[in-house]
Amino acid sequence: MAVRRIVPVIRTAATRESHDFYGLLGFEEVMDHGWISTLASPSVPAAQLSFTTGDRTAPVTPDLSVEVDDVDAVHAALRDSGAEIVHPLQDEEWGVRRFFVRDPNGRVVNVLSHLKRGG
C-alpha cells in the first residue's frame, strides 16, 4: 500500500474568500464540484487544500483526505484492526472509491483511490 497524497479538508462557508486568500499564496483551483473544491500549487501539484460546505454523500465531513494506491486493501487492514469506519467503502459518481475512518485523535479521514477509467 502506498500513499499518493494527503489533502487537508477545510469546512467553510467562505469558499470564495478562501480561494482568493490561498490564491495570493500561489494556489490555483484544480477541481470544483460545488460542495467541495480543491486548490493546488502549479509547481508541486500534490500540494493541495480542499474546501467544503459539507460532504455530499456522507453523514460527516472529513478533516483530511488520504489518497492511496489500493483503497480496498487499506479498508480491509483498518477494518480488521478494529478502527471505526464511519462511512462505508463505496464508489462515488465523481470517480473515486472511498471510505471514512476515525483516527485515534477523533479526526475523520477520507481514504480514497481514483477509479480507473475506460476498459
Secondary structure, 3 states (H helix, E strand, C coil): CCEEEEEEEEECCCHHHHHHHHHCCCCEEEEECCCEEEEECCCCCCCEEEEECCCCCCCCCCCEEEEECCHHHHHHHHHHHCCCEEEEEEECCCCEEEEEEECCCCCEEEEEEECCCCC
